[in-house]
Amino acid sequence: MSAKRRSVLGVAIAAPLLAQFTGASEAAASGTLGTVSEGWVEVRWTSQAQALLDRFQAEVEAVAPAQLVQDAQGRGIRFPVRSGEGDPSPANPPKARGGARLEGGVQVRTPDATVRLTGLEGLLQDGLASGKCVVNGVDVGHHAMVRPGLDKGVLRTESVPLGKPMKIRLTDVPLRPTPELVDTFTSSLGRAGVTTDTVLAHVTAEGVYTPPKRD
């Protein structure tokens, strides 16, 4: 497998991991975003994404403390959230924004190469997910690679007094590639059968959201 193809495979696996319900560092610095604690993110890839992995005889492994999960609903990886800032926008999930860092990572093994991704950081802004990670020891930044379908997810929140910490759980958010990621697939892998309508994975995220303090 060429270096370019290994990179594309790494992006294909990494992009869904970077989607969070937790904005812009500018907003975080101004104190307009709340914080996320006691959180985790679970990413379950679809059968079409699995077919792409099978095409490269790729095996996915979790890097601790992330954990591989497998049950009747399929396969995925659960990542603890180290820290996060954002606005989950309970009243209007498509407007959610923020950024977070995940614990652990993911490793993808093929007969020709091993791609290890750690230091996962995600950014959600204007309905697009981007971020950065460390790939085989090299810092890598990505432009927006996936579109989280936040309006399709199921949001559950606690009933708490205004301004108090609130547990939030967002389930089954579909992730679709941006045109840029589709072009990358096509130029590097040929006709991979991936379009902007392809659902690569579903994300479930949970955490305690603490709103910013108001004067």
N, C-alpha and C positions, 0 to 999 in steps of 0.2 A: 504494500500500500504506500503510495507516495505521501510526502509530507503534507501536500495540499489536501489530499483526501483524508488524512488523519486529522488535520485541522478542522475540516468540514464536519467530520463525524463528532469531533469534540464539541463544536458549536451546536450541532444537532442535539446532543445530550445535555449540554450545559444550559442552553437557552431556557427550557422549561423550568430548570431549577432556580432561575433568577427571578421568577415572577413572584411578587408579593402583594398582599393587600395593603401593605404599609407604605417620591416627592422630591421633591427638589431639595438639595442641600441648602439652597438659598432660603427656602421657607423654614427649614429646620433651624437655621442659624438665627432667624428672626424671632423664633419662639412661637410661631403660629401652628406648629405641628405637635401632636402629643407623642407619647412613647408607647412602645410595645414590649411587654415582658412576659415571662413564663410561656413563650410561644413555641410553636413548631409548624413546619410546612411539610406536607406530604405530596409527592408527585407520583402519579401513576400513568405510565405511558400507555398509549392505545395499541391495538393490534396492528395498525398500519406502521406505527413507529417500531414495534417489535419486528415486523417484517423487514424493515430497513436494517435493524440490528442483525437479523438472521442472514441477510444478504452478505454481510461482512463477517459472519460467524463471530459476532461480538457478544461477549458476556459482560454484564453489568454487575459491579460489586460496590458496596457501601464502604466509605472510609469513616471509621468511628470518630465521633459518637453518633454519626448518622447510622440508620439501620435499614436493611433491606426488608421489605414487607411483601408477603405473597399470600393471597387467599382467593376465595371464589370471585372476588372483584378484579383480580388481576395482580400485576407486579408493580412495585414502586419502591421509593426510598423516602424515609421520614428524616427530616433534618431539624434539630433544635435551633431556635433563633437565638443568636448571641445578643443582638441588640437591634432595635428598630425605632424609627421615627416616622410619623405619618398621620394621615387622616383617613380612616377606613370609610368615612362617609356613609354611615348606616342608613340614612334617608335616601341616598342616591349612590349605590355601589359603583356605577361606571365612572363617577367622579373621584374615586379613591386615588390616593397618591401617597408616595413615601419611599423609604429606602430601608434596607435591612441587611444584616450580615448573618450568614448561616454557619453553624458548627459542622465540622466533618467535611465530607466531600463524596465524590463518586469516581470510580475507576472503571474504565472500559478496556477489556482485553480482546484483541483479535489475534489470529495466527501470525500477523506481521508486526504488530505494535501494541503498546499499552499506553493509554491516555489517562492520566490522573489529574482530576480537577479538585482543587481545594481553595480556601479563601474566597468562598462564594459571596458576592455582594450584589444585591439587586436594587433596581430603581424602577418605580412605576410612575409614569407621568403621561397625561393626555392619552390614556388608554393603551400605551405601548410599554413593554417591559424590556429593559436593557440592564447592563451591569458589567461586572468584571470578575475575574477569577485567576487562579494560578494554575497553568497547564504545564505539567511536567517541570515544575520549578520556575516557569517563566510567567510574569504578570501579563495578562491579556485583558484588553477592554473590548466590549462589543457595543455596536450601535443597536438600536431597537431591532430585535430579532423575532419577537412574538407579540401577538395581540391577545391579551387575556379577555375572555368573554365574561366580564364581571356581572353583566346584566343577566347571564344565564345561571350564575351560581345561586346557591341557597344560603341566605344570611340569617344567622341566629344570634341574638344579643340578650344579655341579661337586662332586667328592669331595675335600674338603679337611679338614685337621685341625680339631678343634673350636675355635671362636673366631677362625678365620682368615677373611680376605675370601673370598667365594664368588660366582662368576658365576651369575646366575639369569636364566632366560628363561621367561616365561609367555606362551603363545600362545592365540589364538582364544577370548578371553574375551567372551561375548555381553553386550551392554548392553541392558537393557529399561527402559522409563520407569516411574517411580513413579506412583501414582494422582494425585498433585498435578500432574505434568507432563501426564498424559492429560487432566485437567480443564482445564488451560491450553490445550491444543490444541483441545478441544471448544468452549470458550467463545469462543476467538478466531478459530478457523479453520473452525468447523463440524464436520461429520462427516469427519474426516481419515483414518478407518480405523485409528487408532492405539489400541491397548489395552495393558494392563500385560503382555501376552504378546508384544507386538511387539519383535523384535530390531532395534534401530536401527543398531547397528554391532558390529564385533568389534575387540578390542584385543589387541595384542601388545606386551609390554614386556620390556626387557632391561637389566641393569645389574649392577654389582659391589656386593654387599651386604656391609658391614663390621659385624659385631655390636658391640654396646656393650661397653666394657671392663668386666671384672669384677674386683672387689677380691680 
